């Protein structure tokens, strides 16, 4: 027991200090760690494997809608970045500049891409001539770099991994449809695969992406009540394409503007998985995205037949496409349990001499620690059901948490009271003025607008929570990462 | 016919000007093109899809041997790059330097990784303490940057995509075993999946990777007789790890050095696929790696029933996991044929009213243009056999080409004569002196040592082709990309 306690005691309790708990889990579950390159992460096997599963799953969804993958350079000439004014204003303060190639000073500086709208537009300008060349529905899986001052593992680092989709279309309607389609895919992916409930909708003017006409966002609530923006889909209209002079000839030989979208989801989402599902024993991974779904832990491994049976089960489960590992190390079973829990592996299979006599194993759920005896002969049928139940329960519990921490306010006083006493989001009506938006944030101690939520709700006769003038929208407000 | 001719005439004939043919194929098959970032490529959907297939296939092979994927930063602090002397000497002239983050001048310059040995060693130095922490068998799929002066699509560009595997082990023997294992995987992958025959073996001292004890290489012969180094696996001994002070305690608490390997394969290999298999009609892709394996081209598509049948076949083949597309555009069939050939799609399915009456289609092989009538009912069984035959024949033809262009020489005169009259490689014995190696290259007009080939051959009583002293090795010599 000494060992187990020591292992578990390595992490701070979630309710004592959420930030310290988060850092401890990231470290002890060996997901990533800071490198000697300041502000940049080493993504370790446990963390990167989660990202690989996210990639595979999302990539399949993208391709089913006609997305093609490409890869554009990591470096952008300064003159290219400068072409769209709002864009450069948004990104210039946070890009890294390459000044030398070998010993030679460059004639023009190159920045490491903070995002690739300018590169895509530059390429399209050369490629698009006729309506036959449209639409182009492209995506890349890559890393980008932004010179952040303060960084936190997964949540904010100078270099991070993501996918960035970029598309152009012949009509505004088609581009808007694509923006919404990708927003829809993010919602489905995050709720179904990551078991994370969302508040989703459009961003306000002031929170939009630099250069976009509309930004759609999915926002998740962390266990400390703060929001994490988890994916965005932007409609650009023809601002960027016109700045880059991308035009096409229609069937009647008339010259037209094209309409653009971009959409991205990053390794930030791993931070959301940790902060939505984790507990005081460590990480809790949703079964559908877990790199390992079950860990076989032999009890009294030295007794005759135990290891043979354990390996037999390993092979059987692998054949049934259940992601299974065995911990055959010399550590104590208790230590192995604690380790499996820290890593967030959704189930463990305990198997000892008595279990073998009864032709059964004990399946222990990571999320609620329920112990489920399962006949060995039925294991490959029962385990997938248990895993799906965990997936469902994890979503439902997170949804209950979200619902329980989503408040409504009609006046600034109410809002301030909730903000000072509770954690979570606040839904309140808003007149649409940027000034009110800013003042709400200041006076509530940081509750910024997260989004105009999708769910229709009658705004008629509602007043702005700040100025009490006629309201135009409901807004969900929250502190954010 | 006018259209088809025009399409095909876009590319130079392979025998007229091989370099121009190569550039034309890359462009017309829309694989990649230069970006506004000098020396860097845009990898377009057709090119990137080949790389994705290579990734998936290789990654599966890696993981079956216990490789775990990670991701380390793209930037390396100058002091870190400087830690291993041979390494920095090899790479310093060709790295790009970041001098500024936003408006702030950096205290220490950062280079964009040309390769990541130093980052891996820096990370391991923090992680490895005991024999329990070994081995670490890691890989990353990423991009690297080298400030090349002259560039060519896929073959040499400033930024390129690759995988770089890095491992450390408790013993020299285990590390050598891993070096050879990955070398073996490259050989199997390239011969079996890409249908490219190889000359494989160790590099000479002068051709080794900066800092390595041994470098294993796979070398392919392009259609112009030149060699393309297509993948390398390096054994580092403990040079790097000692420079970074990576040590471990064994079971008896004694401190030991660790032994390191690294191994990489890049998008260069796409250049090899083009230059080994391509012909005057464009690209020819091996079926196992082709993103599209068959293109359905309807003939007289306006006739009743043709399009219905074509789509019916499309669905049937997709269900059978054959990568199938249909060209339902308004172009002429002849133009579509030329386009499918240019893209290197291994087969096309021609289907018109007469074929439908006979309940058959015509399958046309891309590699030899053979026309094969196949009953529609048997198509999902017959087509995979045809594809496998293409794969086999492509390998065999490339192997015959390699064998026919692999010469032997006993004297420098013989070597010079072959070098001036033939294209291909020359096998010749060598004494082991770097001076002879260099002079052979100069006097033959560029035939450098490619490798000491694996196949055992009795070197006894053989003389060095240059100095006629006792030979130590056979070497395969060739001009290279």
HADDOCK unambig.tbl for C-alpha pairs under 7 A between the chains (distance, minus, plus):
assign (segid A and resid 35 and name CA) (segid B and resid 123 and name CA) 6.99 0.50 0.50
assign (segid A and resid 37 and name CA) (segid B and resid 75 and name CA) 6.60 0.50 0.50
assign (segid A and resid 37 and name CA) (segid B and resid 76 and name CA) 6.19 0.50 0.50
assign (segid A and resid 37 and name CA) (segid B and resid 77 and name CA) 6.18 0.50 0.50
assign (segid A and resid 40 and name CA) (segid B and resid 73 and name CA) 6.09 0.50 0.50
assign (segid A and resid 41 and name CA) (segid B and resid 72 and name CA) 6.71 0.50 0.50
assign (segid A and resid 41 and name CA) (segid B and resid 73 and name CA) 6.35 0.50 0.50
assign (segid A and resid 42 and name CA) (segid B and resid 71 and name CA) 6.01 0.50 0.50
assign (segid A and resid 42 and name CA) (segid B and resid 72 and name CA) 4.62 0.50 0.50
assign (segid A and resid 42 and name CA) (segid B and resid 73 and name CA) 6.43 0.50 0.50
assign (segid A and resid 43 and name CA) (segid B and resid 70 and name CA) 5.50 0.50 0.50
assign (segid A and resid 43 and name CA) (segid B and resid 71 and name CA) 4.90 0.50 0.50
assign (segid A and resid 43 and name CA) (segid B and resid 72 and name CA) 6.18 0.50 0.50
assign (segid A and resid 44 and name CA) (segid B and resid 70 and name CA) 5.17 0.50 0.50
assign (segid A and resid 44 and name CA) (segid B and resid 71 and name CA) 6.91 0.50 0.50
assign (segid A and resid 45 and name CA) (segid B and resid 68 and name CA) 5.84 0.50 0.50
assign (segid A and resid 45 and name CA) (segid B and resid 69 and name CA) 5.66 0.50 0.50
assign (segid A and resid 45 and name CA) (segid B and resid 70 and name CA) 5.15 0.50 0.50
assign (segid A and resid 48 and name CA) (segid B and resid 69 and name CA) 6.63 0.50 0.50
assign (segid A and resid 48 and name CA) (segid B and resid 70 and name CA) 5.54 0.50 0.50
assign (segid A and resid 48 and name CA) (segid B and resid 71 and name CA) 6.98 0.50 0.50
assign (segid A and resid 68 and name CA) (segid B and resid 45 and name CA) 5.86 0.50 0.50
assign (segid A and resid 69 and name CA) (segid B and resid 45 and name CA) 5.66 0.50 0.50
assign (segid A and resid 69 and name CA) (segid B and resid 48 and name CA) 6.62 0.50 0.50
assign (segid A and resid 70 and name CA) (segid B and resid 43 and name CA) 5.51 0.50 0.50
assign (segid A and resid 70 and name CA) (segid B and resid 44 and name CA) 5.18 0.50 0.50
assign (segid A and resid 70 and name CA) (segid B and resid 45 and name CA) 5.15 0.50 0.50
assign (segid A and resid 70 and name CA) (segid B and resid 48 and name CA) 5.53 0.50 0.50
assign (segid A and resid 71 and name CA) (segid B and resid 42 and name CA) 6.01 0.50 0.50
assign (segid A and resid 71 and name CA) (segid B and resid 43 and name CA) 4.90 0.50 0.50
assign (segid A and resid 71 and name CA) (segid B and resid 44 and name CA) 6.92 0.50 0.50
assign (segid A and resid 71 and name CA) (segid B and resid 48 and name CA) 6.97 0.50 0.50
assign (segid A and resid 72 and name CA) (segid B and resid 41 and name CA) 6.70 0.50 0.50
assign (segid A and resid 72 and name CA) (segid B and resid 42 and name CA) 4.62 0.50 0.50
assign (segid A and resid 72 and name CA) (segid B and resid 43 and name CA) 6.18 0.50 0.50
assign (segid A and resid 73 and name CA) (segid B and resid 40 and name CA) 6.07 0.50 0.50
assign (segid A and resid 73 and name CA) (segid B and resid 41 and name CA) 6.35 0.50 0.50
assign (segid A and resid 73 and name CA) (segid B and resid 42 and name CA) 6.43 0.50 0.50
assign (segid A and resid 75 and name CA) (segid B and resid 37 and name CA) 6.59 0.50 0.50
assign (segid A and resid 76 and name CA) (segid B and resid 37 and name CA) 6.17 0.50 0.50
assign (segid A and resid 77 and name CA) (segid B and resid 37 and name CA) 6.16 0.50 0.50
assign (segid A and resid 92 and name CA) (segid B and resid 102 and name CA) 6.53 0.50 0.50
assign (segid A and resid 93 and name CA) (segid B and resid 102 and name CA) 4.59 0.50 0.50
assign (segid A and resid 93 and name CA) (segid B and resid 103 and name CA) 6.56 0.50 0.50
assign (segid A and resid 94 and name CA) (segid B and resid 101 and name CA) 6.75 0.50 0.50
assign (segid A and resid 94 and name CA) (segid B and resid 102 and name CA) 4.75 0.50 0.50
assign (segid A and resid 95 and name CA) (segid B and resid 101 and name CA) 5.94 0.50 0.50
assign (segid A and resid 95 and name CA) (segid B and resid 102 and name CA) 5.06 0.50 0.50
assign (segid A and resid 96 and name CA) (segid B and resid 98 and name CA) 6.65 0.50 0.50
assign (segid A and resid 96 and name CA) (segid B and resid 100 and name CA) 5.68 0.50 0.50
assign (segid A and resid 96 and name CA) (segid B and resid 101 and name CA) 4.30 0.50 0.50
assign (segid A and resid 96 and name CA) (segid B and resid 102 and name CA) 5.81 0.50 0.50
assign (segid A and resid 97 and name CA) (segid B and resid 98 and name CA) 5.44 0.50 0.50
assign (segid A and resid 97 and name CA) (segid B and resid 99 and name CA) 6.16 0.50 0.50
assign (segid A and resid 97 and name CA) (segid B and resid 100 and name CA) 5.16 0.50 0.50
assign (segid A and resid 97 and name CA) (segid B and resid 101 and name CA) 6.32 0.50 0.50
assign (segid A and resid 98 and name CA) (segid B and resid 96 and name CA) 6.65 0.50 0.50
assign (segid A and resid 98 and name CA) (segid B and resid 97 and name CA) 5.44 0.50 0.50
assign (segid A and resid 98 and name CA) (segid B and resid 98 and name CA) 4.15 0.50 0.50
assign (segid A and resid 98 and name CA) (segid B and resid 99 and name CA) 6.06 0.50 0.50
assign (segid A and resid 99 and name CA) (segid B and resid 97 and name CA) 6.17 0.50 0.50
assign (segid A and resid 99 and name CA) (segid B and resid 98 and name CA) 6.07 0.50 0.50
assign (segid A and resid 99 and name CA) (segid B and resid 99 and name CA) 6.02 0.50 0.50
assign (segid A and resid 100 and name CA) (segid B and resid 96 and name CA) 5.69 0.50 0.50
assign (segid A and resid 100 and name CA) (segid B and resid 97 and name CA) 5.17 0.50 0.50
assign (segid A and resid 101 and name CA) (segid B and resid 94 and name CA) 6.76 0.50 0.50
assign (segid A and resid 101 and name CA) (segid B and resid 95 and name CA) 5.95 0.50 0.50
assign (segid A and resid 101 and name CA) (segid B and resid 96 and name CA) 4.29 0.50 0.50
assign (segid A and resid 101 and name CA) (segid B and resid 97 and name CA) 6.32 0.50 0.50
assign (segid A and resid 101 and name CA) (segid B and resid 147 and name CA) 5.83 0.50 0.50
assign (segid A and resid 102 and name CA) (segid B and resid 92 and name CA) 6.53 0.50 0.50
assign (segid A and resid 102 and name CA) (segid B and resid 93 and name CA) 4.61 0.50 0.50
assign (segid A and resid 102 and name CA) (segid B and resid 94 and name CA) 4.77 0.50 0.50
assign (segid A and resid 102 and name CA) (segid B and resid 95 and name CA) 5.08 0.50 0.50
assign (segid A and resid 102 and name CA) (segid B and resid 96 and name CA) 5.83 0.50 0.50
assign (segid A and resid 102 and name CA) (segid B and resid 147 and name CA) 6.55 0.50 0.50
assign (segid A and resid 103 and name CA) (segid B and resid 93 and name CA) 6.58 0.50 0.50
assign (segid A and resid 123 and name CA) (segid B and resid 35 and name CA) 6.98 0.50 0.50
assign (segid A and resid 147 and name CA) (segid B and resid 101 and name CA) 5.82 0.50 0.50
assign (segid A and resid 147 and name CA) (segid B and resid 102 and name CA) 6.51 0.50 0.50
